[in-house]
């Protein structure tokens, strides 16, 4: 469905679109006038050691000089106490009825707290902030008194920033108004196409049949035919070439231009599906069914977050989680239901590999120049969603991230695309191309993985090698092993110390002497209290924020905390579905090229399954987008393979037959 056809439907059904849009605008204006402005006041409190402890040299009785990191644990205890229901009930008794939050002060590593009160009465907010600040000190004294700490050894609170004059929070007001307008406009859009589809069915689709005849003349540029492959190619270009930390203001990490474009593409698909121009291809239902399970767990966790009285930050994070879910649903639907031709699916995967190769080349530049290209990219209207992104080092090497937000995302994204680069290099359809064009993506992606100096990248590369190489014929297998050994030798000569640093990483991991590994494993036990508190649906998808809690560096542990056991089960089903699709493609394939394609999907899904335990994979937009795109592509390919597979033999028909001829290589060459 082209853009011109979409505009034609909206113009033809103006009596649906215009009134509902006007109603949404009027509702937004009424909401703007009726919703009171919220005011916010903050204060900061520091924890100070007792005078008795501070008398030790070199502080000599100065508690401020001895306000060290050892009090961070005490500050965490105080934050949890003030955030509990008992403290909220006590604060209501002294007049603090507006929502409040307590957390560590931003950009500080010491025991400093920020207290925030939000309300609609400016004077009352300031008064409540004073009461909350005083209550924090009283609560700390009560905790220590209950523990029978002597007064001389009690930790004290000292206001560092007094309660500030409340400032209006217009952002939340605008968000509510904009939400009403967007909801009304979206409903008008969908109902316009639904009305057009129903009327077209009543008139036996005469208008739909006449539309192509009227459009046989010269077509305007905006009327060119669009398909899902073209739209997904645009998504990949935005995802790969705009740094993933640059987002629209107020949307957080999910507000990347690529994600916003994916949501618009979902509207395109809905319009085409409602009007009957797109029908999902047979046999491609599996990825969409699995996404329904994941969506059910995310919605369940969203309701769980709404029912537990979460903070304002957690509510906003849960809303952003729903936006991220819609983006993933859009990718899965567009790939598995929007692409009707296998040749166009081949084109999409090829474009993904080429764009990933460009990102890998940028990573090479970052590594050898000890810089980050993404730091120099500034786009008007976008802002960084990650504060103070700097160049990361390990040993004497700069860890590249190219246009991703973190080296782990860079390595993980390349690891799940590498199997497809290898498969495309061996594809007989592309043998007419020069060798450097076929093997350049493999060299760039495979060579960039060790440059990240991370266990995640090396594990991903090893899985790809084990899954892909061991299934090859002996002559190809031994040639590949020799080439890999030569590549390791080249890295050792060209980049001295890199192989030794990577080896030391795994040696420290085995001996449990690595501080990074220890920091991660210690956090595993810290997840248990959150899981036991809400075991089924968790605290809410996207609400386990590092600034409120801690980094998990493990997608499975993060899923347990945010979506509980139901969410973890849905995630595992999604990952094993990808593995199943790869195995099924290989089993049903009739050509060696298709069997290698199935092995590539199997390797990619297995890489995702393993490396998800090494970092919070779905928190990074580029990795998550490529992951869901490959899962959906596997389901779509499986549908195409099943429709061309021979029918099983029966007693009545002992000879197997096919309902339609398989796709020939020549037709695929024409698509390239």
Phi, psi and omega per residue, in radians:
X1 nan 2.185 -3.083
X2 -1.494 2.943 3.097
X3 -1.141 -0.635 3.116
X4 -1.083 -0.696 3.115
X5 -1.165 -0.653 3.098
X6 -1.097 -0.801 3.124
X7 -1.134 -0.599 3.116
X8 -1.123 -0.753 3.126
X9 -1.118 -0.754 -3.136
X10 -1.129 -0.653 3.119
X11 -1.228 -0.660 -3.129
X12 -1.217 -0.600 3.137
X13 -1.843 0.760 -3.129
X14 -1.090 -0.492 -3.109
X15 -1.222 -0.203 2.997
X16 -1.713 -0.791 -3.042
X17 -1.205 -0.836 -3.035
X18 -1.156 -0.889 -3.113
X19 -1.060 -0.760 -3.127
X20 -1.167 -0.624 3.084
X21 -1.145 -0.737 3.104
X22 -1.118 -0.691 3.111
X23 -1.094 -0.716 3.125
X24 -1.157 -0.660 3.095
X25 -1.146 -0.741 3.110
X26 -1.142 -0.685 3.096
X27 -1.129 -0.672 3.086
X28 -1.133 -0.715 3.103
X29 -1.123 -0.727 3.097
X30 -1.110 -0.703 3.123
X31 -1.131 -0.667 3.134
X32 -1.112 -0.643 -3.120
X33 -1.405 -0.532 -3.028
X34 -1.604 -0.521 -3.104
X35 -1.355 2.163 -3.133
X36 -1.233 2.697 3.111
X37 -1.291 2.356 3.094
X38 -1.585 2.425 3.106
X39 -1.996 2.580 -3.086
X40 -2.322 2.360 3.097
X41 -2.244 2.512 -3.118
X42 -2.277 2.681 2.979
X43 -2.495 2.745 3.139
X44 -2.150 2.401 -3.113
X45 -2.233 2.360 3.084
X46 -1.925 2.540 3.054
X47 -1.637 2.304 -3.104
X48 -2.084 2.492 3.076
X49 -1.121 2.736 3.101
X50 -1.193 2.777 3.131
X51 -1.086 -0.622 -3.115
X52 -1.124 -0.694 3.116
X53 -1.288 -0.645 -3.060
X54 -1.278 -0.145 3.139
X55 -1.256 -0.230 3.117
X56 -1.198 2.584 3.094
X57 -1.162 2.580 0.058
X58 -1.665 0.235 -3.073
X59 -1.289 -0.674 3.114
X60 0.957 0.961 3.006
X61 1.448 0.111 -3.137
X62 -1.714 1.809 -3.087
X63 -1.156 -0.513 3.140
X64 -1.180 -0.670 3.136
X65 -1.183 -0.342 -3.107
X66 -1.891 0.372 3.111
X67 -1.433 1.324 -3.038
X68 -1.606 -3.074 -3.111
X69 -1.216 -0.214 -3.140
X70 -1.127 -0.340 -3.135
X71 -1.529 0.019 3.131
X72 -1.098 -0.671 3.112
X73 -1.123 -0.720 3.091
X74 -1.082 -0.715 3.113
X75 -1.115 -0.672 3.119
X76 -1.123 -0.708 3.090
X77 -1.078 -0.749 -3.141
X78 -1.134 -0.701 3.133
X79 -1.087 -0.785 -3.124
X80 -1.143 -0.637 3.131
X81 -1.167 -0.787 -3.130
X82 -1.197 -0.433 3.138
X83 -1.504 -0.087 -3.110
X84 -1.371 2.933 -3.106
X85 -1.217 -0.592 3.132
X86 -1.117 -0.759 3.118
X87 -1.135 -0.684 3.119
X88 -1.090 -0.676 3.120
X89 -1.172 -0.714 3.112
X90 -1.140 -0.670 3.131
X91 -1.178 -0.641 3.074
X92 -1.101 -0.553 3.113
X93 -1.175 -0.451 3.137
X94 -1.789 0.123 3.007
X95 1.859 0.089 3.112
X96 -1.629 1.583 -3.070
X97 -1.807 -0.275 3.130
X98 -1.397 2.767 3.112
X99 -1.070 2.475 3.123
X100 -2.435 2.745 3.083
X101 -2.345 2.603 3.097
X102 -2.322 2.257 3.133
X103 -2.815 3.027 3.082
X104 -1.148 2.496 3.098
X105 -1.132 2.520 -3.105
X106 -1.204 2.561 3.059
X107 0.989 0.742 3.068
X108 -2.506 2.548 3.124
X109 -1.891 -0.001 -3.115
X110 -1.680 -3.109 -3.117
X111 -1.421 1.236 -3.125
X112 -2.149 2.291 -3.070
X113 -1.950 2.610 3.017
X114 -2.034 2.184 3.138
X115 -1.894 2.238 -3.052
X116 -2.264 2.334 3.070
X117 -2.168 2.360 -3.132
X118 -2.211 2.255 -3.139
X119 -2.783 3.141 -3.087
X120 -1.733 -0.217 3.128
X121 -1.837 1.993 -3.036
X122 -1.035 -0.856 -3.097
X123 -1.164 -0.689 -3.140
X124 -1.156 -0.647 3.121
X125 -1.094 -0.755 3.126
X126 -1.114 -0.726 3.121
X127 -1.134 -0.725 3.132
X128 -1.159 -0.588 3.100
X129 -1.146 -0.693 3.061
X130 -1.084 -0.752 3.138
X131 -1.143 -0.706 3.136
X132 -1.144 -0.674 3.123
X133 -1.119 -0.778 3.114
X134 -1.177 -0.647 -3.135
X135 -1.138 -0.559 3.113
X136 -1.085 -0.769 3.104
X137 -1.151 -0.692 3.125
X138 -1.150 -0.673 3.139
X139 -1.141 -0.724 3.123
X140 -1.099 -0.729 3.102
X141 -1.127 -0.660 3.138
X142 -1.179 -0.675 3.105
X143 -1.092 -0.739 -3.126
X144 -1.256 -0.617 3.097
X145 -1.158 -0.658 3.102
X146 -1.147 -0.507 3.091
X147 -1.497 0.082 3.108
X148 1.055 0.722 3.056
X149 -1.436 2.355 3.127
X150 -1.152 2.501 -3.093
X151 -0.952 -0.600 -3.113
X152 -1.180 -0.363 -3.095
X153 -1.877 0.161 -3.124
X154 -1.311 2.417 3.017
X155 -1.308 2.416 -3.078
X156 -1.959 2.775 3.027
X157 -1.855 2.482 3.121
X158 -2.349 2.094 3.102
X159 -1.081 2.169 3.092
X160 -1.667 -0.745 3.053
X161 -2.129 2.008 3.141
X162 -1.152 2.762 3.133
X163 -0.900 2.159 -3.060
X164 -1.466 2.751 3.070
X165 -1.061 2.211 -3.097
X166 -1.007 2.399 3.129
X167 -2.002 2.511 -3.127
X168 -1.184 2.460 3.110
X169 -1.879 1.454 -3.099
X170 -1.324 -0.338 -3.066
X171 -1.083 -0.805 -3.126
X172 -1.125 -0.610 3.116
X173 -1.144 -0.791 3.115
X174 -1.119 -0.622 3.129
X175 -1.115 -0.698 3.109
X176 -1.144 -0.761 3.128
X177 -1.118 -0.790 -3.133
X178 -1.130 -0.613 3.102
X179 -1.099 -0.724 3.120
X180 -1.147 -0.757 -3.131
X181 -1.126 -0.770 -3.139
X182 -1.129 -0.720 3.125
X183 -1.092 -0.780 3.133
X184 -1.160 -0.719 3.129
X185 -1.157 -0.692 3.109
X186 -1.111 -0.757 3.105
X187 -1.083 -0.699 3.109
X188 -1.121 -0.700 3.130
X189 -1.079 -0.866 -3.096
X190 -1.151 -0.763 -3.127
X191 -1.158 -0.539 3.093
X192 -1.089 -0.795 -3.135
X193 -1.271 -0.585 3.090
X194 -1.140 -0.731 3.091
X195 -1.101 -0.760 3.133
X196 -1.098 -0.665 3.140
X197 -1.179 -0.733 -3.140
X198 -1.150 -0.755 3.127
X199 -1.162 -0.630 3.114
X200 -1.163 -0.622 3.097
X201 -1.178 -0.687 3.128
X202 -1.125 -0.697 -3.131
X203 -1.517 0.303 3.112
X204 1.030 0.604 3.045
X205 0.997 0.560 3.102
X206 -1.134 -0.663 3.132
X207 -1.157 -0.653 3.135
X208 -1.187 -0.587 3.125
X209 -1.320 -0.531 -3.128
X210 -1.386 -0.405 -3.088
X211 -1.065 -0.792 3.113
X212 -1.098 -0.617 3.137
X213 -1.125 -0.671 3.126
X214 -1.256 -0.366 -3.068
X215 -1.758 0.329 -3.121
X216 -1.391 -0.229 3.127
X217 -1.282 -2.794 3.139
X218 -1.148 2.259 -3.074
X219 -1.722 2.443 3.106
X220 -1.322 2.747 -3.106
X221 -1.006 -0.626 -3.108
X222 -1.375 -0.079 -3.141
X223 -1.761 0.156 3.128
X224 -1.149 2.562 -3.068
X225 -1.197 2.287 3.086
X226 -1.887 2.629 3.002
X227 -2.392 3.047 -3.058
X228 -1.114 -0.591 3.141
X229 -1.121 -0.738 3.116
X230 -1.113 -0.751 3.138
X231 -1.161 -0.737 3.129
X232 -1.180 -0.536 3.056
X233 -1.145 -0.686 3.051
X234 -1.101 -0.686 3.089
X235 -1.079 -0.794 -3.129
X236 -1.097 -0.689 3.121
X237 -1.087 -0.770 3.112
X238 -1.160 -0.682 -3.106
X239 -1.206 -0.694 -3.049
X240 -1.450 -0.602 -2.941
X241 -1.848 -0.138 2.957
X242 -1.842 2.154 -3.111
X243 -0.865 2.307 -3.020
X244 -1.229 -0.156 3.067
X245 -1.504 -0.164 3.108
X246 -1.531 2.098 -3.068
X247 -2.362 2.930 3.031
X248 -1.247 2.490 -3.113
X249 -1.043 2.406 3.064
X250 1.491 -0.082 -3.099
X251 -1.851 -0.108 3.117
X252 1.189 -2.689 -3.062
X253 -1.160 -0.357 -3.125
X254 -1.501 -0.064 -3.057
X255 -1.591 0.545 3.094
X256 -1.221 2.660 3.093
X257 -0.990 -0.602 3.126
X258 -1.121 -0.744 3.137
X259 -1.161 -0.709 3.100
X260 -1.096 -0.715 3.097
X261 -1.103 -0.674 3.112
X262 -1.095 -0.668 3.102
X263 -1.147 -0.681 3.080
X264 -1.142 -0.636 3.093
X265 -1.128 -0.561 3.084
X266 -1.110 -0.667 3.064
X267 -1.115 -0.685 3.094
X268 -1.050 -0.775 -3.133
X269 -1.132 -0.739 3.131
X270 -1.055 -0.723 3.127
X271 -1.116 -0.757 3.140
X272 -1.204 -0.628 -3.119
X273 -1.257 -0.725 -3.124
X274 -1.130 -0.679 -3.122
X275 -1.449 0.046 3.060
X276 1.403 0.207 -3.130
X277 -1.439 -0.289 3.108
X278 -2.309 2.299 3.014
X279 -2.238 2.284 -3.129
X280 -0.969 2.402 3.136
X281 -1.180 2.543 3.136
X282 -1.079 2.534 3.068
X283 1.416 0.140 -3.109
X284 -1.921 0.369 -3.016
X285 -1.380 -0.448 -2.972
X286 -0.976 -0.863 3.137
X287 -1.047 -0.631 -3.122
X288 -1.242 -0.624 3.091
X289 -1.127 -0.758 3.133
X290 -1.139 -0.653 3.094
X291 -1.131 -0.556 3.066
X292 -1.093 -0.694 3.091
X293 -1.107 -0.767 3.117
X294 -1.135 -0.716 3.118
X295 -1.100 -0.672 3.104
X296 -1.071 -0.753 -3.140
X297 -1.189 -0.651 3.113
X298 -1.157 -0.768 3.117
X299 -1.140 -0.646 3.073
X300 -1.102 -0.720 3.112
X301 -1.203 -0.543 3.095
X302 -1.135 -0.750 3.088
X303 -1.149 -0.662 3.103
X304 -1.103 -0.668 3.096
X305 -1.159 -0.666 -3.137
X306 -1.216 -0.451 -3.065
X307 -1.566 -0.186 -3.055
X308 -1.760 0.111 3.112
X309 1.194 0.910 -3.078
X310 -1.335 2.907 3.137
X311 -1.303 2.962 -3.117
X312 -1.111 -0.688 3.120
X313 -1.088 -0.690 -3.140
X314 -1.215 -0.624 3.095
X315 -1.109 -0.793 3.106
X316 -1.117 -0.670 3.119
X317 -1.137 -0.674 3.091
X318 -1.131 -0.667 3.076
X319 -1.103 -0.729 3.095
X320 -1.133 -0.570 3.082
X321 -1.095 -0.673 3.085
X322 -1.138 -0.652 3.096
X323 -1.124 -0.746 3.089
X324 -1.066 -0.675 3.093
X325 -1.083 -0.734 3.121
X326 -1.087 -0.642 3.096
X327 -1.099 -0.811 3.134
X328 -1.113 -0.718 3.095
X329 -1.074 -0.718 3.131
X330 -1.044 -0.789 -3.133
X331 -1.108 -0.780 -3.118
X332 -1.132 -0.739 -3.119
X333 -1.191 -0.768 -3.107
X334 -1.103 -0.703 -3.098
X335 -1.323 -0.862 -3.010
X336 -1.400 -0.499 -3.104
X337 -1.978 -0.410 -3.073
X338 -1.511 -0.487 -3.121
X339 -1.577 2.017 -3.050
X340 -1.717 -0.192 -3.029
X341 -2.187 2.303 -3.129
X342 -1.109 -0.598 -3.139
X343 -1.067 -0.666 3.106
X344 -1.226 -0.538 3.069
X345 -1.206 -0.654 3.041
X346 -1.053 -0.739 3.129
X347 -1.079 -0.740 -3.133
X348 -1.083 -0.812 3.134
X349 -1.125 -0.666 3.112
X350 -1.107 -0.739 3.119
X351 -1.134 -0.657 3.101
X352 -1.080 -0.721 3.139
X353 -1.165 -0.754 -3.135
X354 -1.103 -0.797 3.136
X355 -1.151 -0.672 3.063
X356 -1.096 -0.574 3.100
X357 -1.160 -0.657 3.092
X358 -1.114 -0.737 3.087
X359 -1.089 -0.698 3.092
X360 -1.094 -0.687 3.102
X361 -1.105 -0.665 3.062
X362 -1.101 -0.639 3.086
X363 -1.097 -0.670 3.061
X364 -1.045 -0.774 3.134
X365 -1.082 -0.772 3.115
X366 -1.047 -0.719 -3.077
X367 -1.159 -0.838 -3.036
X368 -1.394 -0.337 3.094
X369 -1.785 -0.061 3.134
X370 0.990 0.712 3.120
X371 -2.326 -3.131 3.013
X372 -2.265 1.995 3.137
X373 -1.051 -0.633 -3.088
X374 -1.079 -0.471 -3.133
X375 -1.156 -0.454 -3.109
X376 -1.590 -0.020 -3.134
X377 -1.627 2.126 3.110
X378 -2.312 2.154 -3.097
X379 -2.035 2.161 3.134
X380 -0.994 2.360 3.129
X381 1.626 -0.184 3.123
X382 -1.979 2.619 3.104
X383 -2.371 2.766 -3.104
X384 -1.324 2.272 3.106
X385 -1.525 -0.131 3.123
X386 -2.068 2.098 -3.075
X387 -1.281 2.350 2.969
X388 0.962 1.011 3.015
X389 -1.297 2.165 -3.128
X390 -2.194 2.939 3.092
X391 -1.219 2.215 -3.109
X392 -1.688 2.415 -3.136
X393 -2.110 2.661 2.977
X394 -2.505 2.090 -3.002
X395 1.203 -2.221 3.097
X396 -1.890 0.322 -3.045
X397 -2.052 2.479 3.039
X398 -1.469 2.230 -3.123
X399 -1.531 1.975 -3.094
X400 -1.290 2.650 3.028
X401 -2.323 -0.091 3.113
X402 0.905 -2.172 -3.136
X403 -1.701 0.159 3.087
X404 -1.494 3.059 -3.117
X405 -1.530 -0.293 -3.027
X406 -2.798 2.570 3.130
X407 -0.981 -0.569 3.110
X408 -1.127 -0.707 3.080
X409 -1.132 -0.695 3.117
X410 -1.047 -0.865 -3.139
X411 -1.185 -0.707 -3.140
X412 -1.134 -0.718 -3.142
X413 -1.132 -0.744 3.125
X414 -1.170 -0.611 -3.103
X415 -1.144 -0.617 -3.125
X416 -1.466 -0.238 3.059
X417 -1.651 -0.377 -3.085
X418 -0.998 -0.742 3.128
X419 -1.005 -0.613 -3.139
X420 -1.286 -0.568 3.058
X421 -1.122 -0.710 3.107
X422 -1.145 -0.778 -3.126
X423 -1.087 -0.718 -3.125
X424 -1.228 -0.511 3.101
X425 -1.180 -0.583 3.135
X426 -1.574 -0.147 -3.042
X427 -1.063 2.163 3.135
X428 -1.040 -0.463 -3.127
X429 -1.092 -0.482 -3.043
X430 -1.833 0.264 -3.132
X431 -1.198 -0.326 3.116
X432 -1.277 -0.250 3.119
X433 -1.401 2.769 3.092
X434 -1.166 2.681 -3.057
X435 -1.077 -0.664 -3.088
X436 -1.160 -0.525 3.123
X437 -1.252 -0.567 -3.136
X438 -1.397 -0.599 -3.011
X439 -1.776 -0.170 3.116
X440 -1.052 -0.778 3.093
X441 -1.052 -0.662 3.120
X442 -1.127 -0.766 -3.125
X443 -1.161 -0.723 -3.110
X444 -1.188 -0.842 -3.114
X445 -1.189 -0.850 -3.136
X446 -1.128 -0.637 3.124
X447 -1.276 -0.486 -3.121
X448 -1.332 -0.419 -3.089
X449 -1.064 -0.829 3.121
X450 -1.161 -0.407 -3.096
X451 -1.162 -0.374 3.122
X452 -1.264 -0.255 3.122
X453 0.900 0.903 -3.138
X454 -2.397 2.577 3.110
X455 -1.149 -0.566 -3.133
X456 -1.020 -0.827 -3.116
X457 -1.156 -0.737 -3.111
X458 -1.171 -0.724 3.101
X459 -1.082 -0.752 3.106
X460 -1.071 -0.756 3.123
X461 -1.121 -0.709 3.137
X462 -1.126 -0.685 3.121
X463 -1.112 -0.742 3.116
X464 -1.064 -0.773 -3.137
X465 -1.100 -0.817 -3.086
X466 -1.137 -0.712 -3.080
X467 -1.319 -0.712 -3.057
X468 -1.436 -0.880 -2.985
X469 -1.185 -0.722 -3.063
X470 -1.166 -0.287 3.129
X471 -1.598 -0.088 -3.115
X472 -1.407 2.897 3.049
X473 -1.197 2.710 -3.023
X474 -0.949 -0.752 -3.084
X475 -1.127 -0.723 3.104
X476 -1.249 -0.653 -3.110
X477 -1.088 -0.845 -3.108
X478 -1.200 -0.576 3.058
X479 -1.125 -0.708 3.126
X480 -1.167 -0.707 3.123
X481 -1.113 -0.734 3.089
X482 -1.103 -0.687 3.117
X483 -1.141 -0.689 3.114
X484 -1.128 -0.742 3.107
X485 -1.111 -0.670 3.076
X486 -1.147 -0.643 3.113
X487 -1.136 -0.712 3.099
X488 -1.084 -0.730 3.114
X489 -1.113 -0.690 3.108
X490 -1.115 -0.743 3.093
X491 -1.069 -0.668 -3.114
X492 -1.163 -0.584 -3.128
X493 -1.461 -0.792 -3.053
X494 -1.289 -0.691 -3.112
X495 -2.112 1.452 -3.103
X496 -1.065 2.349 3.082
X497 1.637 -0.261 -3.088
X498 -1.181 -0.842 -3.125
X499 -1.102 -0.687 3.112
X500 -1.131 -0.672 3.114
X501 -1.138 -0.735 3.127
X502 -1.150 -0.722 3.108
X503 -1.089 -0.708 3.118
X504 -1.127 -0.571 3.099
X505 -1.061 -0.819 -3.122
X506 -1.273 -0.567 3.098
X507 -1.137 -0.729 3.109
X508 -1.201 -0.529 3.091
X509 -1.179 -0.758 3.141
X510 -1.143 -0.685 -3.121
X511 -1.483 -0.030 -3.141
X512 1.011 0.633 3.119
X513 -1.891 0.055 -3.126
X514 -1.503 2.251 -3.113
X515 -1.156 -0.596 3.120
X516 -1.122 -0.769 3.124
X517 -1.147 -0.746 -3.137
X518 -1.102 -0.691 3.136
X519 -1.107 -0.573 3.140
X520 -1.322 -0.806 -3.066
X521 -1.189 -0.526 3.108
X522 -1.121 -0.572 -3.098
X523 -1.288 -0.310 -3.106
X524 -1.074 -0.752 3.125
X525 -1.204 -0.451 3.132
X526 -1.245 -0.302 3.110
X527 -1.329 -0.460 -3.022
X528 -0.977 -0.795 3.137
X529 -1.034 -0.649 3.130
X530 -1.228 -0.601 3.128
X531 -1.236 -0.749 3.135
X532 -1.174 -0.476 3.125
X533 -1.235 -0.729 -3.138
X534 -2.427 1.438 -2.985
X535 -1.310 -0.501 -3.008
X536 -1.454 -1.026 -3.037
X537 -1.976 0.043 3.041
X538 1.253 -2.853 -3.070
X539 -1.563 -0.267 -3.092
X540 2.254 2.294 -3.094
X541 -1.123 2.191 3.131
X542 1.508 0.017 -3.045
X543 -1.640 -0.161 -3.134
X544 -1.457 1.284 -3.027
X545 -1.374 2.425 3.121
X546 -1.066 -0.604 -3.130
X547 -1.237 -0.354 3.075
X548 -1.715 -0.517 -3.076
X549 -2.203 -1.791 3.120
X550 -2.854 2.882 3.071
X551 -1.285 2.441 3.111
X552 -1.738 -0.619 -3.111
X553 0.966 0.522 3.111
X554 -2.736 1.999 -3.062
X555 -1.122 -0.595 -3.125
X556 -1.212 -0.734 3.094
X557 -1.167 -0.688 3.104
X558 -1.121 -0.692 3.105
X559 -1.133 -0.677 3.081
X560 -1.047 -0.747 -3.114
X561 -1.226 -0.666 -3.022
X562 -1.568 -0.656 -3.048
X563 -2.173 0.075 3.049
X564 1.182 -2.867 -3.104
X565 -1.162 -0.595 3.118
X566 -1.122 -0.757 3.122
X567 -1.153 -0.709 3.107
X568 -1.105 -0.715 3.106
X569 -1.094 -0.739 3.130
X570 -1.119 -0.698 3.120
X571 -1.136 -0.756 3.123
X572 -1.134 -0.683 3.088
X573 -1.074 -0.706 3.116
X574 -1.093 -0.790 -3.116
X575 -1.161 -0.777 3.141
X576 -1.241 -0.413 3.023
X577 -1.117 -0.723 3.079
X578 -1.067 -0.720 3.096
X579 -1.132 -0.755 3.125
X580 -1.073 -0.732 -3.123
X581 -1.094 -0.741 3.107
X582 -1.084 -0.774 3.112
X583 -1.137 -0.676 3.139
X584 -1.187 -0.672 3.099
X585 -1.083 -0.773 3.139
X586 -1.133 -0.662 -3.095
X587 -1.233 -0.631 -3.076
X588 -1.620 -0.163 -3.048
X589 -1.133 2.546 3.138
X590 -1.834 -0.178 3.123
X591 -2.184 2.737 3.124
X592 -1.118 -0.601 3.115
X593 -1.087 -0.754 3.125
X594 -1.201 -0.604 3.099
X595 -1.129 -0.685 3.093
X596 -1.211 -0.571 3.061
X597 -1.119 -0.752 3.074
X598 -1.076 -0.680 3.099
X599 -1.142 -0.589 3.092
X600 -1.148 -0.748 3.082
X601 -1.125 -0.674 3.105
X602 -1.080 -0.803 -3.132
X603 -1.136 -0.742 -3.128
X604 -1.092 -0.779 3.131
X605 -1.166 -0.650 3.119
X606 -1.169 -0.671 3.059
X607 -1.041 -0.792 3.131
X608 -1.073 -0.702 -3.130
X609 -1.088 -0.709 -3.054
X610 -1.405 -0.862 -3.030
X611 -1.295 -0.221 3.041
X612 -1.109 -0.329 3.088
X613 -1.467 -0.078 -3.085
X614 -1.860 -0.238 3.053
X615 -2.844 2.830 -3.113
X616 -1.343 1.412 -2.903
X617 -1.056 -0.809 -3.028
X618 -1.312 -0.052 3.063
X619 -1.405 -0.192 -3.109
X620 -1.825 2.125 -2.976
X621 -1.141 -0.660 -3.102
X622 -1.206 -0.797 3.116
X623 -1.097 -0.796 -3.119
X624 -1.082 -0.708 3.139
X625 -1.103 -0.799 3.135
X626 -1.156 -0.652 -3.139
X627 -1.079 -0.883 -3.116
X628 -1.198 -0.558 3.100
X629 -1.133 -0.737 -3.140
X630 -1.233 -0.625 3.083
X631 -1.082 -0.784 3.131
X632 -1.181 -0.657 3.119
X633 -1.117 -0.643 3.084
X634 -1.078 -0.733 3.100
X635 -1.159 -0.653 3.125
X636 -1.192 -0.767 3.092
X637 -1.072 -0.697 3.136
X638 -1.068 -0.673 3.079
X639 -1.108 -0.759 3.104
X640 -1.104 -0.737 -3.117
X641 -1.145 -0.713 -3.123
X642 -1.132 -0.625 -3.110
X643 -1.265 -0.366 3.109
X644 -1.807 -0.030 -3.137
X645 -1.293 2.620 3.115
X646 -1.171 2.524 3.104
X647 -1.258 2.516 -3.140
X648 -1.141 2.565 -3.134
X649 -1.236 2.522 3.111
X650 -2.199 3.040 3.122
X651 -1.136 -0.725 -3.132
X652 -1.227 -0.604 -3.110
X653 -2.241 1.481 -3.086
X654 -1.153 -0.361 3.132
X655 -1.658 2.195 3.141
X656 -1.253 2.647 3.136
X657 -2.516 2.920 3.127
X658 -2.053 2.508 -3.140
X659 -1.338 -0.447 3.113
X660 -2.580 2.640 -3.090
X661 -1.226 2.599 3.125
X662 -1.215 2.763 3.127
X663 -1.197 2.257 -3.128
X664 -1.471 2.789 3.133
X665 -1.165 -0.562 -3.101
X666 -1.130 -0.680 3.113
X667 -1.155 -0.585 3.105
X668 -1.257 -0.608 3.089
X669 -1.071 -0.698 -3.134
X670 -1.091 -0.549 -3.136
X671 -1.279 -0.421 -3.107
X672 -1.364 nan nan
